């Protein structure tokens, strides 16, 4: 979508590390997200692609603090939000729960409830680097982030809008909660937002109800609401799946424009490889709760490494040269219930061999020369022999288990 | 694939549609009657024996209604539908029941199209029971055969739908449609609810069955890559009209109709390096209750014919004029009650009358020639005086062309008999492909 990686700041805006979200039911324990790590920089779009049941939406909901019982974000998960302005306000507001690592004396005195971490201060003593750990933060802190710094756009715009309030009322509510605007100021700003998302005759549109909007217009209104709080991060969960292709093109254009002008970090979830190719800078492929491959978008489509990614691309009609018969991935996405001891894709994998059922593959770079392209598959690194590669996977699995 | 057979009715034709219309809600008489919803408006085409005809279009274009009308699940408002030469819009009673064995449907949503309280066996057997097909033991055998034919196991007979995944449920739906050995199957978005890897399995199954039983398919879908893969010919629908119809590869390689061109350019390709010139259409399809007078696509068409005196106007300014017309059209359509108008007169509802502001916003930062500004100002006055309808016709008079006034004919655009519904194919105009300001790169 955007971006020269050179210009990007070194530290990402949002870092997800070892995220595990588990649903405990009487019948079984579903490990919906099982050890996912990735990061998003300002101005960057990170795509997450996978089939239904792969855990992409649960990942998004975990970041937003929207996982509800029986779901639990596990203890060692970490979601670090590194917006300096927000860290400063939170360090004041929640000073009981703040650890200051810039000050050598108290470093390491972290207690169970702390979630704001100050890493560095500038000459005048202001916080210059730090993060908020959303996974550890209490609900009242998460609520300020959600809809404020981190906004979400869902698949179905109709379920994100309240049918008994006008669109104007709903946008104004967001403006009141997050920016303290009221009355005519709020109406003015709401009209500006609708215009910014490409709805003409905005003033009149504000007085209409969601059912008077078409599908594409509704999604624009939802995006306008998301922008009302001037967010830093937008999490878009299949935002165009319910829309027609000509309307999808409009919404993708709009998101691209907004990202450029506002330098947003965007996490874009979809199952559509075409959309991923168009919007992302970097792609993470999810399967059964894990990221099985991660690469810059051009690299991923040029050299898909994981057999799952290859299968996914090959089953898109019109992508293959041979149009006679589509290649398929046999079987269905499994529901991960046990800690992984093997490769979860092995039962469907055309390249699976004996060790695939014994060793849980770790994300490794494809070969020595590559730094930016990782796959969780025993076939890699492909410059090592199979035995050496398996050794590497086994060892990193063990060290991970120890920590 | 069916190669360019001439489009005359013959041995080859299984189904033939002639001027088929399906209008809803045309009740209400006199001044209180609302105009009907024109879901399908004057459609002609034929489906050849053994082919797969694709029907594509955006939601609300009338493709599902057309599919259901062909199966006589909806009765056509006007027109004839001939199946093997027999007009099925007039048959009823036992003739209709008899005919129904021949034509079946597979539905989009495998979650809702199977009865959760029936076993898989009962579901697939139901059409056999309904039509009193042979003897009960033979029916059971038939169901077992069908189960294994669609890639399920015979022991699934006694299980319930909730025990199956989306892809398997769709296979059950297919088995049910095949039970009575139909000649013709309408597939209404059969794979759009499925994940891509499962979708490929179901598409392969559909192709195998077609070859094995010599079926004719009408494949309704909005996913154009699926349509390109599975169909022989495609009909592109917009607002109840067929905009373009012809052999699939031809349409995908070199679309002729402005709508098809725009639609194809909007598909995101699974290739991050592709630099195809995407045409982003403005606005949304109009209300089928109030379609445009001329060409159905005229409100969004990027290649619309302009009146001669405006052909040199900057594209950007012209785009703004069209946006302004859209706003006026919306206002004219707004169903305002007497109370609303009264409040407005008294100045109680703010924000609705400020059309001047809207006009200024739309034309902001654009050098609008005074000869255009003049007309915009007059239209603004009409709207401000509470006559958006008058403003609408004024603008149409001034900036409209035949695209706004008369519905185009179906022009033949290639040797294969492909037709396109657009005024631009008339000899006096540049064809849509030439006039496009976005040069199209063919794939």
Interface residues (C-beta under 8 A of the other chain):
Chain A: X51 X52 X187 X195 X200 X201 X203 X204 X206 X207 X214 X215 X216 X217 X244 X245 X246 X247 X248 X249 X250 X252 X253 X271 X272 X273 X274 X275 X276 X277 X278 X280 X297 X298 X301 X311 X312 X313 X315 X316 X317 X318 X319 X323 X325 X326 X327 X328 X329 X330 X332 X333
Chain B: X58 X59 X165 X167 X195 X196 X197 X198 X199 X200 X201 X203 X204 X207 X222 X224 X225 X226 X228 X229 X230 X262 X263 X266 X267 X268 X269 X270 X271 X272 X273 X274 X278 X280 X281 X284 X323 X326 X327 X330 X331 X349 X351 X352 X354 X357 X358 X361 X362
